[in-house]
């Protein structure tokens, strides 16, 4: 257990140092980019190409963040969210929600769009 504690402290110290240096690097990079772009009027400072100097990207984190957001957005299923909401409203309002004809149409749409639910 003592060795594990020592290794844990070493790893946490390493991570704290790496994180601090990365934040300082990004801060210096962004300040340097703002000084370089201070007089440019052809490119907005917060545009996608604002951190490019001679074809080299100074800061790749915004692109990584955008990729991560698109990844999470691509794995959402709005149709299933709405369908779940309809079913929950049906459970909550019981007989006051929908009609038999509406339920038949809903089942037709579910079976037409998701045949694996049969």
N, C-alpha and C positions, 0 to 999 in steps of 0.2 A: 504493500500500500504506500509506503514512503516513496518508492521509486516512481509510482504512478502519479503521486502528488507533484513530485519534482518535474516530471515530464509534462504534466498538465500546466504548471506554472510557466515552464519554458515555452510551450506552444502558445499559450495565451499572450505572453510577452511578445513573441514573434509576430503574432497576428495583430497586436496593438501597434507595433512598430511599422509593419507593412501597411496597415490601414492609414496610419498617420502620414507616412511618406506618400501614399497614393493621393490622399486628400491635398497635401501640400503641392504635389506635382500638378494636379488638376487646377488648383487655385492659381499657381504661377502660369500655367498654360493659358487659362482663360483671361488672366490679366494681360499677358503678353499679346494674345489675340485681340483684345479690346484696344490696346495701344496701336497695334498694326492697322486695325480697321477704324480708327477714330476719325480719319479724314475721308473715308470712302463713302460716296453717296450712291454708288451703283449697286451695292449689295447691302441689304439690311443686316444689322448686327446679329439678329436672332434667326437668320435664315439657315437653310440646310447646308449651304456652302460657306458659311461665315468662318468656319474653322479650317478651311483649306488654304494652305500657302504652297504654291508651286506644285499642286496636285497631291500634297501630303496632308492627311487629316491629323490635326493636332489632338483632338479629343474624340474618341470613338464611343464614349459612354452613351450619348443621346441615341446613336444608332442601335446599340445593344438594348437600350430601354424600349425603343420603338419595336424592335423584333420581339421582345418579351411581351409587350402589350398586344401585338398582332397574334402571337401564339395563344395567349389567353382568350382573346376575342374569337379566334377561329374555333375554339373548343366550346363555345357557348351554343346552345340550341334554343333559339327563341321560340320555335314552334312548340317544343316540348315544355318550355316555361309557361306559355300561354295555355296549353292543354292541361298542365298541372294546376294552374290557377282556376280553370273552368271546373275541374274535378273537385278542387277544394271548396269553391263557391257552392257547388252542388251539395257537398257534404254539410256545409254550414247552413244553407237556406232550405235544405230538404225539398219539399214539394213546391215551394214558392219559386224555385229557380228552374227556368226552362220548361219545356213541354215535351210530350212524347214524340211529336214530330221533329222538334229540335234535337232530341237525343238520337233519333234515327239518322238525321243528317250528319250529326257529329260522328256517329259510328261509321257511316259511309266514308266520310273524309278521312277518318283515322285508318280504316282498312285500305283505302285507296293510296294514301301517302305512306303508310307503314304496314305493308302486307305481312311482315314477320310477326305482327301482334295477333294473328288469327289463332 
